[in-house]
Amino acid sequence: MCLGGGSNKAMEAEYQRQLAEEEARQGRITQGKENIDAAFVGYDDAFYDQTAADYMKFANPQIGDQYEDALKGLRQALARNGQLQSSERIEQENDLKRKLAAQEVAAARKGQSIADTMRSNLANVKSNLLTQNASLADPTLIASTAANQIMANTQVPEYNPLTNIFANVTEGLATQSQLEARNKDRYNMAQLFSPMNSSTIVRS
């Protein structure tokens, strides 16, 4: 009677069973990774560029409208101060244009920040899914989890309306008008008391 042969056969059978299970598990992991990759198709540079552009489409019309309102208010204030045809108008309007450009740049940066945050979040989601996939080896579950997490992390944030971004555009105009009047008064006083205008006669 040979017991060793039966034991070896049992061990070989167990080894083959475990090998088959591991091969099946690796197959499920491979399928799960394919499911993850498929779920992330379309989330590329073009998607993130569009995400940034979408914010600018929201912000720029508001910036433009408020700029036009600010320009109108500035010109009205200049007209009240008698400065509509002055160099002050050119200076103030140029300053307003610089503020407009700064607001447009800020909007572009915010749009890019929103896109970059979404890109980073999705990269973390994918990394975590790959880790879970290697552990769970359940391609159906991982596909469902991927879809849900992608949806949660690609929701467009609520954009806050832009308000009063050119609120202080006319600030200081009255003061400027007063300063110009004071400078004119100083000039007139200086001319009045200038030696050239003195009526004093010096006799030898």
DOBA-974810 format. One line per 3 residues: number of its first residue (from 1); their letters; for each residue x, y, z of N, C-alpha, C, O. Coordinates in nm, 2 decimals. Layout:
% residues N
NUM) a) X Y Z X Y Z X Y Z X Y Z ~ ...
% end
This chain:
% residues 204
1) mcl) 0.09 -0.12 0.00 0.00 0.00 0.00 0.09 0.12 0.00 0.18 0.14 0.08 ~ 0.06 0.21 -0.09 0.15 0.33 -0.11 0.07 0.46 -0.08 -0.02 0.50 -0.15 ~ 0.10 0.52 0.04 0.03 0.64 0.08 0.09 0.76 0.02 0.02 0.87 0.00
4) ggg) 0.21 0.76 -0.01 0.28 0.88 -0.06 0.22 0.92 -0.19 0.21 1.04 -0.21 ~ 0.19 0.83 -0.28 0.14 0.87 -0.41 0.01 0.95 -0.40 -0.01 1.04 -0.47 ~ -0.08 0.90 -0.31 -0.21 0.97 -0.29 -0.19 1.11 -0.24 -0.26 1.20 -0.28
7) snk) -0.10 1.12 -0.14 -0.07 1.25 -0.08 -0.02 1.35 -0.19 -0.06 1.47 -0.19 ~ 0.07 1.30 -0.27 0.12 1.39 -0.37 0.02 1.43 -0.47 0.01 1.55 -0.52 ~ -0.07 1.34 -0.51 -0.18 1.37 -0.60 -0.27 1.48 -0.54 -0.32 1.57 -0.61
10) ame) -0.30 1.47 -0.41 -0.38 1.56 -0.34 -0.32 1.70 -0.34 -0.39 1.80 -0.36 ~ -0.19 1.70 -0.31 -0.12 1.83 -0.31 -0.12 1.89 -0.45 -0.13 2.01 -0.46 ~ -0.10 1.81 -0.55 -0.09 1.86 -0.69 -0.23 1.91 -0.72 -0.24 2.02 -0.79
13) aey) -0.34 1.84 -0.68 -0.47 1.89 -0.71 -0.50 2.02 -0.64 -0.56 2.11 -0.70 ~ -0.46 2.03 -0.52 -0.48 2.16 -0.45 -0.40 2.27 -0.51 -0.45 2.39 -0.52 ~ -0.28 2.24 -0.55 -0.20 2.34 -0.62 -0.26 2.39 -0.75 -0.27 2.51 -0.77
16) qrq) -0.31 2.30 -0.83 -0.38 2.33 -0.95 -0.51 2.41 -0.92 -0.54 2.50 -1.00 ~ -0.58 2.38 -0.82 -0.70 2.45 -0.78 -0.66 2.59 -0.75 -0.73 2.69 -0.80 ~ -0.56 2.61 -0.66 -0.52 2.75 -0.62 -0.47 2.83 -0.74 -0.50 2.95 -0.76
19) lae) -0.40 2.76 -0.83 -0.34 2.82 -0.95 -0.46 2.87 -1.04 -0.46 2.98 -1.09 ~ -0.56 2.79 -1.05 -0.68 2.82 -1.14 -0.75 2.94 -1.07 -0.79 3.03 -1.14 ~ -0.76 2.94 -0.94 -0.83 3.05 -0.87 -0.76 3.18 -0.89 -0.81 3.28 -0.91
22) eea) -0.62 3.17 -0.88 -0.54 3.29 -0.89 -0.55 3.34 -1.03 -0.55 3.47 -1.06 ~ -0.55 3.25 -1.13 -0.56 3.30 -1.27 -0.69 3.36 -1.29 -0.70 3.46 -1.36 ~ -0.80 3.31 -1.23 -0.93 3.37 -1.25 -0.93 3.50 -1.18 -0.99 3.60 -1.23
25) rqg) -0.87 3.51 -1.06 -0.87 3.64 -0.99 -0.79 3.74 -1.07 -0.83 3.86 -1.08 ~ -0.68 3.70 -1.13 -0.60 3.80 -1.21 -0.68 3.84 -1.33 -0.67 3.96 -1.38 ~ -0.76 3.75 -1.38 -0.84 3.78 -1.50 -0.95 3.89 -1.46 -0.98 3.98 -1.53
28) rit) -1.01 3.87 -1.34 -1.11 3.97 -1.29 -1.04 4.10 -1.26 -1.10 4.21 -1.29 ~ -0.92 4.10 -1.21 -0.85 4.23 -1.19 -0.82 4.30 -1.32 -0.84 4.42 -1.33 ~ -0.78 4.22 -1.42 -0.75 4.28 -1.55 -0.88 4.34 -1.61 -0.88 4.45 -1.66
31) qgk) -0.99 4.26 -1.60 -1.12 4.31 -1.64 -1.16 4.44 -1.57 -1.21 4.53 -1.63 ~ -1.14 4.44 -1.44 -1.17 4.56 -1.36 -1.09 4.68 -1.40 -1.14 4.79 -1.41 ~ -0.96 4.66 -1.43 -0.88 4.77 -1.47 -0.93 4.82 -1.61 -0.94 4.94 -1.63
34) eni) -0.97 4.73 -1.69 -1.03 4.77 -1.82 -1.15 4.85 -1.80 -1.18 4.95 -1.87 ~ -1.24 4.81 -1.71 -1.36 4.88 -1.67 -1.33 5.02 -1.62 -1.40 5.12 -1.66 ~ -1.22 5.03 -1.54 -1.18 5.16 -1.48 -1.14 5.25 -1.60 -1.18 5.37 -1.61
37) daa) -1.05 5.20 -1.68 -1.00 5.28 -1.79 -1.11 5.33 -1.88 -1.11 5.44 -1.93 ~ -1.21 5.24 -1.91 -1.32 5.28 -1.99 -1.40 5.39 -1.93 -1.45 5.48 -2.00 ~ -1.42 5.38 -1.80 -1.50 5.48 -1.73 -1.43 5.62 -1.74 -1.50 5.72 -1.73
40) fvg) -1.30 5.63 -1.75 -1.23 5.75 -1.75 -1.20 5.80 -1.90 -1.14 5.91 -1.92 ~ -1.25 5.73 -2.00 -1.24 5.78 -2.13 -1.31 5.91 -2.15 -1.43 5.93 -2.11 ~ -1.25 6.01 -2.21 -1.31 6.14 -2.23 -1.27 6.24 -2.13 -1.29 6.36 -2.15
43) ydd) -1.21 6.20 -2.02 -1.16 6.29 -1.92 -1.01 6.32 -1.95 -0.92 6.28 -1.88 ~ -0.99 6.40 -2.06 -0.86 6.43 -2.11 -0.84 6.58 -2.10 -0.91 6.65 -2.05 ~ -0.73 6.62 -2.17 -0.70 6.77 -2.17 -0.81 6.85 -2.23 -0.84 6.96 -2.18
46) afy) -0.87 6.80 -2.33 -0.98 6.87 -2.39 -1.10 6.90 -2.29 -1.16 7.00 -2.29 ~ -1.12 6.79 -2.21 -1.23 6.80 -2.11 -1.20 6.91 -2.01 -1.28 6.99 -1.98 ~ -1.07 6.91 -1.96 -1.04 7.01 -1.86 -1.03 7.15 -1.92 -1.06 7.25 -1.85
49) dqt) -0.98 7.16 -2.04 -0.98 7.29 -2.11 -1.12 7.35 -2.12 -1.15 7.47 -2.10 ~ -1.22 7.26 -2.15 -1.36 7.30 -2.16 -1.41 7.34 -2.03 -1.49 7.44 -2.02 ~ -1.37 7.27 -1.92 -1.42 7.30 -1.79 -1.37 7.45 -1.75 -1.45 7.52 -1.70
52) aad) -1.25 7.48 -1.78 -1.20 7.61 -1.76 -1.27 7.72 -1.84 -1.31 7.82 -1.79 ~ -1.30 7.68 -1.97 -1.36 7.78 -2.06 -1.51 7.80 -2.01 -1.56 7.91 -2.03 ~ -1.57 7.70 -1.96 -1.71 7.71 -1.91 -1.72 7.82 -1.80 -1.82 7.90 -1.80
55) ymk) -1.62 7.83 -1.71 -1.63 7.93 -1.61 -1.61 8.07 -1.67 -1.68 8.16 -1.63 ~ -1.52 8.08 -1.77 -1.50 8.21 -1.83 -1.62 8.25 -1.91 -1.65 8.37 -1.91 ~ -1.70 8.16 -1.96 -1.82 8.19 -2.03 -1.92 8.25 -1.93 -2.01 8.33 -1.96
58) fan) -1.91 8.20 -1.81 -2.00 8.25 -1.70 -1.96 8.38 -1.65 -2.04 8.47 -1.63 ~ -1.82 8.40 -1.63 -1.77 8.52 -1.57 -1.76 8.64 -1.66 -1.79 8.75 -1.63 ~ -1.71 8.62 -1.78 -1.67 8.73 -1.87 -1.79 8.82 -1.91 -1.77 8.94 -1.91
61) pqi) -1.91 8.77 -1.94 -2.02 8.86 -1.96 -2.05 8.95 -1.85 -2.09 9.06 -1.86 ~ -2.04 8.90 -1.72 -2.07 8.98 -1.61 -1.96 9.09 -1.59 -1.99 9.20 -1.56 ~ -1.84 9.05 -1.62 -1.73 9.15 -1.61 -1.75 9.26 -1.72 -1.73 9.37 -1.69
64) gdq) -1.79 9.21 -1.84 -1.81 9.31 -1.95 -1.93 9.41 -1.91 -1.92 9.53 -1.93 ~ -2.04 9.35 -1.86 -2.15 9.44 -1.83 -2.12 9.54 -1.72 -2.15 9.65 -1.72 ~ -2.04 9.49 -1.61 -2.01 9.58 -1.50 -1.90 9.68 -1.55 -1.90 9.79 -1.50
67) yed) -1.82 9.64 -1.64 -1.72 9.74 -1.70 -1.80 9.85 -1.77 -1.77 9.97 -1.75 ~ -1.90 9.82 -1.85 -1.97 9.92 -1.92 -2.05 10.01 -1.82 -2.05 10.13 -1.84 ~ -2.10 9.95 -1.72 -2.17 10.03 -1.62 -2.07 10.13 -1.55 -2.11 10.24 -1.52
70) alk) -1.96 10.07 -1.52 -1.86 10.15 -1.45 -1.81 10.27 -1.54 -1.78 10.38 -1.49 ~ -1.79 10.24 -1.66 -1.74 10.34 -1.76 -1.85 10.45 -1.77 -1.81 10.57 -1.77 ~ -1.97 10.41 -1.78 -2.08 10.51 -1.78 -2.08 10.60 -1.66 -2.09 10.72 -1.66
73) glr) -2.07 10.53 -1.54 -2.07 10.60 -1.41 -1.95 10.70 -1.40 -1.96 10.81 -1.35 ~ -1.83 10.65 -1.45 -1.71 10.73 -1.45 -1.73 10.86 -1.53 -1.69 10.97 -1.49 ~ -1.78 10.84 -1.65 -1.80 10.96 -1.74 -1.90 11.06 -1.68 -1.89 11.18 -1.70
76) qal) -2.01 11.00 -1.62 -2.10 11.09 -1.55 -2.04 11.17 -1.44 -2.06 11.29 -1.43 ~ -1.95 11.10 -1.36 -1.88 11.17 -1.25 -1.79 11.28 -1.31 -1.78 11.39 -1.25 ~ -1.72 11.24 -1.41 -1.62 11.34 -1.47 -1.70 11.46 -1.53 -1.65 11.57 -1.52
79) arn) -1.82 11.43 -1.59 -1.89 11.54 -1.64 -1.94 11.64 -1.53 -1.94 11.76 -1.55 ~ -1.98 11.58 -1.42 -2.03 11.66 -1.30 -1.91 11.75 -1.25 -1.94 11.86 -1.20 ~ -1.79 11.70 -1.26 -1.67 11.77 -1.21 -1.61 11.86 -1.32 -1.51 11.93 -1.29
82) gql) -1.67 11.86 -1.44 -1.62 11.95 -1.54 -1.49 11.89 -1.60 -1.41 11.97 -1.65 ~ -1.47 11.76 -1.59 -1.34 11.70 -1.63 -1.36 11.61 -1.75 -1.27 11.53 -1.79 ~ -1.47 11.62 -1.82 -1.50 11.52 -1.93 -1.41 11.53 -2.05 -1.38 11.44 -2.11
85) qss) -1.35 11.65 -2.07 -1.26 11.68 -2.18 -1.12 11.69 -2.12 -1.03 11.75 -2.19 ~ -1.09 11.65 -2.01 -0.96 11.67 -1.94 -0.87 11.55 -1.95 -0.91 11.44 -1.99 ~ -0.74 11.57 -1.92 -0.65 11.45 -1.91 -0.69 11.36 -1.80 -0.65 11.24 -1.81
88) eri) -0.76 11.41 -1.71 -0.81 11.32 -1.60 -0.90 11.21 -1.65 -0.89 11.09 -1.61 ~ -0.98 11.24 -1.75 -1.06 11.14 -1.81 -0.98 11.02 -1.88 -1.01 10.91 -1.86 ~ -0.88 11.06 -1.95 -0.79 10.97 -2.01 -0.72 10.88 -1.91 -0.72 10.75 -1.92
91) eqe) -0.68 10.94 -1.80 -0.61 10.86 -1.70 -0.70 10.77 -1.63 -0.67 10.65 -1.61 ~ -0.82 10.81 -1.60 -0.92 10.73 -1.52 -0.97 10.62 -1.61 -0.99 10.51 -1.57 ~ -1.00 10.65 -1.74 -1.04 10.54 -1.83 -0.94 10.44 -1.86 -0.97 10.32 -1.87
94) ndl) -0.81 10.48 -1.87 -0.70 10.38 -1.88 -0.69 10.30 -1.76 -0.66 10.18 -1.77 ~ -0.71 10.36 -1.64 -0.70 10.28 -1.52 -0.81 10.18 -1.51 -0.80 10.07 -1.47 ~ -0.93 10.22 -1.56 -1.05 10.13 -1.56 -1.02 10.01 -1.66 -1.06 9.90 -1.63
97) krk) -0.96 10.04 -1.77 -0.92 9.93 -1.87 -0.82 9.83 -1.81 -0.83 9.71 -1.83 ~ -0.73 9.89 -1.73 -0.63 9.80 -1.66 -0.71 9.71 -1.56 -0.67 9.59 -1.54 ~ -0.81 9.76 -1.49 -0.88 9.68 -1.40 -0.97 9.58 -1.47 -0.98 9.47 -1.42
100) laa) -1.02 9.62 -1.59 -1.09 9.52 -1.67 -1.00 9.40 -1.71 -1.04 9.29 -1.70 ~ -0.88 9.43 -1.76 -0.79 9.33 -1.80 -0.75 9.24 -1.68 -0.74 9.12 -1.69 ~ -0.73 9.30 -1.56 -0.70 9.22 -1.44 -0.81 9.13 -1.40 -0.79 9.02 -1.36
103) qev) -0.94 9.18 -1.42 -1.05 9.09 -1.38 -1.07 8.98 -1.48 -1.10 8.86 -1.44 ~ -1.04 9.00 -1.61 -1.04 8.89 -1.71 -0.93 8.79 -1.68 -0.96 8.67 -1.70 ~ -0.82 8.84 -1.64 -0.71 8.74 -1.61 -0.75 8.66 -1.48 -0.73 8.54 -1.48
106) aaa) -0.81 8.73 -1.38 -0.85 8.66 -1.26 -0.96 8.55 -1.29 -0.95 8.44 -1.24 ~ -1.05 8.58 -1.39 -1.15 8.49 -1.43 -1.09 8.37 -1.49 -1.12 8.25 -1.47 ~ -0.99 8.39 -1.58 -0.92 8.28 -1.65 -0.84 8.19 -1.55 -0.84 8.07 -1.56
109) rkg) -0.78 8.26 -1.45 -0.71 8.18 -1.35 -0.81 8.10 -1.26 -0.78 7.98 -1.23 ~ -0.92 8.16 -1.23 -1.02 8.08 -1.15 -1.07 7.96 -1.23 -1.09 7.85 -1.18 ~ -1.10 7.98 -1.36 -1.15 7.87 -1.44 -1.04 7.76 -1.45 -1.08 7.64 -1.44
112) qsi) -0.92 7.80 -1.46 -0.81 7.70 -1.47 -0.80 7.63 -1.33 -0.77 7.51 -1.33 ~ -0.82 7.70 -1.23 -0.81 7.64 -1.09 -0.92 7.54 -1.07 -0.89 7.43 -1.02 ~ -1.04 7.57 -1.12 -1.15 7.47 -1.11 -1.12 7.35 -1.19 -1.14 7.24 -1.14
115) adt) -1.06 7.37 -1.31 -1.02 7.25 -1.40 -0.91 7.17 -1.33 -0.92 7.05 -1.33 ~ -0.81 7.24 -1.28 -0.70 7.17 -1.22 -0.74 7.09 -1.09 -0.70 6.98 -1.07 ~ -0.84 7.15 -1.02 -0.89 7.08 -0.90 -0.96 6.95 -0.94 -0.95 6.84 -0.88
118) mrs) -1.04 6.96 -1.05 -1.12 6.85 -1.10 -1.02 6.74 -1.15 -1.04 6.62 -1.12 ~ -0.92 6.78 -1.22 -0.82 6.69 -1.27 -0.75 6.61 -1.16 -0.74 6.49 -1.16 ~ -0.71 6.69 -1.05 -0.65 6.62 -0.94 -0.74 6.53 -0.86 -0.70 6.42 -0.83
121) nla) -0.86 6.57 -0.85 -0.96 6.48 -0.78 -0.98 6.35 -0.86 -0.99 6.24 -0.80 ~ -1.00 6.36 -0.99 -1.02 6.24 -1.07 -0.90 6.15 -1.07 -0.91 6.03 -1.07 ~ -0.78 6.21 -1.07 -0.66 6.13 -1.06 -0.65 6.05 -0.93 -0.61 5.93 -0.93
124) nvk) -0.69 6.11 -0.82 -0.70 6.04 -0.69 -0.80 5.93 -0.69 -0.78 5.83 -0.64 ~ -0.92 5.96 -0.75 -1.02 5.86 -0.76 -0.97 5.74 -0.84 -0.99 5.63 -0.80 ~ -0.91 5.77 -0.95 -0.86 5.65 -1.03 -0.76 5.57 -0.96 -0.76 5.45 -0.96
127) snl) -0.67 5.64 -0.89 -0.56 5.57 -0.81 -0.63 5.48 -0.71 -0.59 5.36 -0.69 ~ -0.73 5.53 -0.64 -0.79 5.46 -0.53 -0.87 5.34 -0.59 -0.88 5.23 -0.53 ~ -0.93 5.36 -0.71 -1.01 5.25 -0.77 -0.92 5.14 -0.81 -0.95 5.02 -0.80
130) ltq) -0.80 5.17 -0.86 -0.71 5.07 -0.90 -0.66 4.99 -0.78 -0.64 4.86 -0.79 ~ -0.64 5.06 -0.67 -0.61 4.99 -0.54 -0.72 4.89 -0.50 -0.69 4.78 -0.46 ~ -0.84 4.94 -0.50 -0.96 4.86 -0.46 -0.97 4.75 -0.56 -1.01 4.63 -0.51
133) nas) -0.95 4.77 -0.68 -0.97 4.66 -0.78 -0.87 4.55 -0.76 -0.91 4.43 -0.77 ~ -0.75 4.58 -0.72 -0.65 4.47 -0.70 -0.69 4.39 -0.57 -0.66 4.28 -0.56 ~ -0.76 4.46 -0.48 -0.80 4.39 -0.36 -0.93 4.31 -0.38 -0.94 4.20 -0.33
136) lad) -1.03 4.37 -0.44 -1.16 4.31 -0.45 -1.17 4.21 -0.56 -1.24 4.11 -0.55 ~ -1.10 4.24 -0.67 -1.11 4.16 -0.79 -1.26 4.13 -0.83 -1.30 4.02 -0.86 ~ -1.33 4.24 -0.83 -1.48 4.23 -0.87 -1.50 4.34 -0.97 -1.54 4.45 -0.94
139) ptl) -1.49 4.30 -1.10 -1.50 4.40 -1.21 -1.64 4.47 -1.22 -1.65 4.59 -1.25 ~ -1.74 4.40 -1.18 -1.88 4.46 -1.19 -1.89 4.57 -1.08 -1.94 4.68 -1.11 ~ -1.85 4.53 -0.96 -1.85 4.63 -0.85 -1.77 4.75 -0.88 -1.80 4.86 -0.85
142) ias) -1.65 4.73 -0.93 -1.55 4.84 -0.95 -1.60 4.93 -1.06 -1.58 5.05 -1.06 ~ -1.67 4.87 -1.16 -1.73 4.96 -1.27 -1.84 5.05 -1.21 -1.84 5.17 -1.25 ~ -1.92 4.99 -1.13 -2.03 5.07 -1.07 -1.97 5.18 -0.98 -2.01 5.30 -0.98
145) taa) -1.87 5.14 -0.90 -1.80 5.24 -0.81 -1.74 5.35 -0.89 -1.74 5.47 -0.85 ~ -1.67 5.31 -1.00 -1.60 5.41 -1.08 -1.70 5.51 -1.14 -1.68 5.64 -1.13 ~ -1.82 5.47 -1.19 -1.92 5.56 -1.24 -1.97 5.65 -1.14 -1.99 5.77 -1.17
148) nqi) -2.00 5.60 -1.02 -2.05 5.69 -0.91 -1.95 5.79 -0.87 -1.98 5.91 -0.85 ~ -1.82 5.75 -0.85 -1.72 5.84 -0.80 -1.69 5.95 -0.91 -1.66 6.06 -0.87 ~ -1.68 5.91 -1.03 -1.66 6.01 -1.14 -1.77 6.11 -1.14 -1.74 6.23 -1.15
151) man) -1.89 6.06 -1.13 -2.00 6.16 -1.13 -1.99 6.26 -1.02 -2.02 6.38 -1.03 ~ -1.96 6.21 -0.90 -1.95 6.29 -0.78 -1.84 6.39 -0.79 -1.85 6.50 -0.74 ~ -1.73 6.36 -0.87 -1.62 6.45 -0.87 -1.61 6.53 -1.00 -1.51 6.61 -1.02
154) tqv) -1.71 6.53 -1.08 -1.72 6.61 -1.20 -1.84 6.70 -1.20 -1.87 6.76 -1.30 ~ -1.91 6.71 -1.08 -2.02 6.81 -1.07 -1.96 6.95 -1.08 -1.86 6.98 -1.01 ~ -2.02 7.03 -1.17 -1.98 7.17 -1.18 -2.01 7.24 -1.05 -2.12 7.24 -1.01
157) pey) -1.91 7.31 -0.99 -1.94 7.38 -0.87 -2.03 7.50 -0.89 -2.04 7.55 -1.00 ~ -2.10 7.54 -0.79 -2.19 7.65 -0.80 -2.11 7.78 -0.81 -2.03 7.81 -0.73 ~ -2.13 7.85 -0.92 -2.06 7.97 -0.94 -2.13 8.09 -0.87 -2.25 8.11 -0.89
160) npl) -2.05 8.16 -0.80 -2.10 8.28 -0.73 -2.10 8.40 -0.83 -2.00 8.42 -0.89 ~ -2.21 8.47 -0.84 -2.22 8.59 -0.92 -2.11 8.69 -0.89 -2.08 8.71 -0.77 ~ -2.05 8.76 -0.99 -1.95 8.86 -0.96 -2.03 8.99 -0.93 -2.11 9.04 -1.01
163) tni) -1.99 9.05 -0.82 -2.06 9.18 -0.79 -1.96 9.29 -0.75 -1.86 9.26 -0.69 ~ -2.00 9.41 -0.79 -1.92 9.53 -0.75 -1.77 9.52 -0.78 -1.69 9.57 -0.70 ~ -1.73 9.46 -0.89 -1.59 9.45 -0.92 -1.52 9.58 -0.96 -1.40 9.59 -0.96
166) fan) -1.60 9.68 -1.00 -1.55 9.81 -1.03 -1.61 9.91 -0.94 -1.64 10.03 -0.98 ~ -1.64 9.88 -0.81 -1.72 9.96 -0.72 -1.65 10.09 -0.69 -1.72 10.19 -0.67 ~ -1.52 10.10 -0.69 -1.45 10.22 -0.65 -1.40 10.31 -0.76 -1.30 10.38 -0.74
169) vte) -1.46 10.29 -0.88 -1.40 10.35 -1.00 -1.40 10.50 -0.99 -1.31 10.57 -1.04 ~ -1.51 10.56 -0.93 -1.52 10.71 -0.92 -1.46 10.76 -0.79 -1.48 10.88 -0.76 ~ -1.41 10.68 -0.71 -1.36 10.72 -0.58 -1.24 10.82 -0.60 -1.15 10.79 -0.67
172) gla) -1.25 10.93 -0.53 -1.14 11.03 -0.54 -1.15 11.14 -0.64 -1.07 11.23 -0.65 ~ -1.25 11.12 -0.73 -1.27 11.22 -0.83 -1.30 11.36 -0.78 -1.25 11.46 -0.82 ~ -1.39 11.37 -0.68 -1.43 11.49 -0.62 -1.30 11.56 -0.55 -1.28 11.68 -0.57
175) tqs) -1.23 11.47 -0.49 -1.10 11.52 -0.42 -1.01 11.58 -0.53 -0.94 11.68 -0.51 ~ -1.00 11.51 -0.64 -0.91 11.55 -0.75 -0.95 11.69 -0.80 -0.87 11.77 -0.83 ~ -1.08 11.70 -0.82 -1.14 11.83 -0.86 -1.10 11.94 -0.77 -1.06 12.05 -0.81
178) qle) -1.12 11.91 -0.64 -1.09 12.01 -0.54 -0.94 12.05 -0.54 -0.90 12.17 -0.52 ~ -0.85 11.95 -0.56 -0.71 11.97 -0.56 -0.67 12.06 -0.68 -0.59 12.15 -0.67 ~ -0.74 12.04 -0.79 -0.71 12.12 -0.91 -0.75 12.26 -0.89 -0.68 12.36 -0.93
181) arn) -0.86 12.28 -0.82 -0.91 12.42 -0.79 -0.81 12.49 -0.69 -0.78 12.60 -0.71 ~ -0.76 12.41 -0.59 -0.67 12.47 -0.50 -0.54 12.51 -0.56 -0.48 12.61 -0.53 ~ -0.49 12.42 -0.66 -0.37 12.45 -0.73 -0.38 12.58 -0.81 -0.29 12.66 -0.82
184) kdr) -0.50 12.59 -0.87 -0.53 12.71 -0.95 -0.53 12.83 -0.86 -0.47 12.94 -0.90 ~ -0.59 12.82 -0.74 -0.59 12.93 -0.65 -0.45 12.97 -0.61 -0.41 13.09 -0.60 ~ -0.36 12.87 -0.58 -0.23 12.89 -0.54 -0.15 12.97 -0.65 -0.07 13.06 -0.62
187) ynm) -0.18 12.92 -0.77 -0.11 12.99 -0.89 -0.15 13.13 -0.90 -0.07 13.22 -0.92 ~ -0.28 13.16 -0.88 -0.33 13.30 -0.89 -0.27 13.39 -0.78 -0.24 13.50 -0.80 ~ -0.26 13.33 -0.66 -0.21 13.40 -0.55 -0.06 13.43 -0.57 -0.01 13.54 -0.54
190) aql) 0.01 13.34 -0.62 0.15 13.35 -0.65 0.17 13.46 -0.75 0.27 13.54 -0.74 ~ 0.09 13.46 -0.86 0.10 13.57 -0.96 0.07 13.70 -0.90 0.13 13.80 -0.94 ~ -0.03 13.71 -0.81 -0.07 13.84 -0.76 0.04 13.90 -0.68 0.06 14.02 -0.68
193) fsp) 0.11 13.82 -0.60 0.22 13.87 -0.52 0.36 13.86 -0.58 0.46 13.87 -0.51 ~ 0.36 13.83 -0.71 0.49 13.82 -0.77 0.56 13.95 -0.78 0.49 14.05 -0.80 ~ 0.69 13.96 -0.76 0.76 14.09 -0.77 0.74 14.17 -0.91 0.74 14.29 -0.91
196) mns) 0.71 14.08 -1.01 0.68 14.15 -1.14 0.55 14.23 -1.14 0.54 14.32 -1.22 ~ 0.46 14.19 -1.05 0.33 14.25 -1.04 0.32 14.36 -0.93 0.22 14.42 -0.91 ~ 0.44 14.38 -0.86 0.44 14.47 -0.75 0.43 14.61 -0.80 0.50 14.65 -0.90
199) sti) 0.35 14.70 -0.73 0.34 14.84 -0.77 0.44 14.93 -0.69 0.43 15.05 -0.70 ~ 0.52 14.86 -0.61 0.61 14.94 -0.53 0.72 15.00 -0.61 0.78 14.93 -0.69 ~ 0.75 15.13 -0.60 0.85 15.20 -0.67 0.97 15.22 -0.59 0.96 15.28 -0.48
202) vrs) 1.08 15.17 -0.63 1.21 15.19 -0.55 1.28 15.31 -0.61 1.32 15.31 -0.72 ~ 1.30 15.42 -0.52 1.37 15.54 -0.57 1.52 15.53 -0.53 1.55 15.47 -0.42 ~ 1.60 15.59 -0.61 1.74 15.59 -0.58 1.78 15.72 -0.50 1.89 15.74 -0.47
% end
